[in-house]
Amino acid sequence: MKRWMATLLLLASGAAMAQMTDGEVRKIDKDNGKITIKHGEIKHLDVPAMSMVFRAQPAGLIDKVQVGDKVRFRAEKVGGTYTVTSIEPQK
């Protein structure tokens, strides 16, 4: 049973990492909680590479990055809106 649970946890963490996308921050709109990112393909959302505006949730998420930063981020469709739910500057 423990081995089965460990396998599931590894698969889940791998799937989460697979949903991360590389991009570059182009604009930050803190007043409206939005961020513009030039990104590669977001496969799990069937979105081709482009620049697009995302909502940031939670709102303080965009305080972690600045315009020009290369980032890895996770985007989801929340309430019909493309939303960044996790973002980290690349090192």
C-alpha positions as CSV (number, residue, x, y, z in Angstrom):
1,M,0.0,0.0,0.0
2,K,2.8,2.4,0.9
3,R,4.6,1.7,-2.4
4,W,1.4,2.4,-4.3
5,M,0.9,5.7,-2.5
6,A,4.5,6.7,-3.2
7,T,4.0,6.0,-6.9
8,L,0.9,8.1,-7.0
9,L,2.6,11.0,-5.4
10,L,5.5,10.8,-7.8
11,L,3.1,10.7,-10.8
12,A,1.1,13.6,-9.4
13,S,4.2,15.8,-8.9
14,G,5.5,14.9,-12.4
15,A,2.1,16.0,-13.9
16,A,2.2,19.2,-12.0
17,M,5.7,20.0,-13.2
18,A,4.6,19.1,-16.8
19,Q,2.0,21.9,-16.6
20,M,4.6,24.6,-15.9
21,T,5.4,26.8,-18.9
22,D,8.4,29.0,-19.7
23,G,7.8,32.7,-20.5
24,E,8.9,36.3,-20.2
25,V,7.0,38.9,-18.3
26,R,6.0,41.8,-20.7
27,K,3.7,43.9,-18.5
28,I,2.3,43.9,-15.0
29,D,-1.0,45.6,-14.1
30,K,-1.1,45.4,-10.3
31,D,-4.3,47.6,-10.1
32,N,-6.3,45.1,-12.1
33,G,-4.4,41.9,-11.0
34,K,-3.2,41.1,-14.5
35,I,0.1,40.0,-16.1
36,T,1.1,39.8,-19.7
37,I,3.5,37.0,-20.5
38,K,5.2,36.0,-23.8
39,H,5.1,32.2,-23.5
40,G,5.6,28.9,-25.2
41,E,2.8,26.5,-25.9
42,I,0.5,25.7,-23.0
43,K,-0.3,22.1,-23.9
44,H,-2.8,21.3,-21.2
45,L,-4.9,24.3,-22.2
46,D,-4.4,23.8,-25.9
47,V,-2.9,27.4,-26.2
48,P,-0.2,28.0,-28.8
49,A,2.9,30.1,-28.1
50,M,2.1,33.8,-28.0
51,S,1.9,36.9,-25.7
52,M,-1.3,37.1,-23.7
53,V,-2.8,38.7,-20.7
54,F,-3.6,36.5,-17.7
55,R,-5.4,37.2,-14.5
56,A,-3.2,36.5,-11.4
57,Q,-4.6,34.6,-8.5
58,P,-3.9,35.2,-5.7
59,A,-3.4,38.9,-6.4
60,G,-0.1,39.1,-4.6
61,L,1.4,36.5,-6.9
62,I,2.6,39.1,-9.4
63,D,4.7,40.8,-6.7
64,K,7.2,38.0,-7.1
65,V,8.3,39.1,-10.6
66,Q,9.2,42.1,-12.7
67,V,8.8,43.1,-16.3
68,G,11.6,41.4,-18.3
69,D,11.9,38.4,-15.9
70,K,12.2,35.0,-17.5
71,V,9.7,32.9,-15.6
72,R,8.2,29.4,-15.1
73,F,4.5,29.6,-14.5
74,R,1.3,27.5,-14.2
75,A,-1.8,28.7,-16.0
76,E,-5.3,27.3,-15.5
77,K,-8.7,28.3,-16.8
78,V,-10.6,29.6,-13.8
79,G,-14.2,30.7,-14.3
80,G,-13.6,30.9,-18.1
81,T,-10.6,33.2,-17.6
82,Y,-6.9,32.2,-18.2
83,T,-5.3,32.6,-14.8
84,V,-1.7,32.3,-13.6
85,T,-1.9,30.3,-10.4
86,S,1.9,29.9,-9.8
87,I,4.9,31.9,-11.0
88,E,8.6,31.8,-10.2
89,P,11.5,33.8,-11.8
90,Q,14.0,31.5,-13.6
91,K,17.5,31.4,-12.2
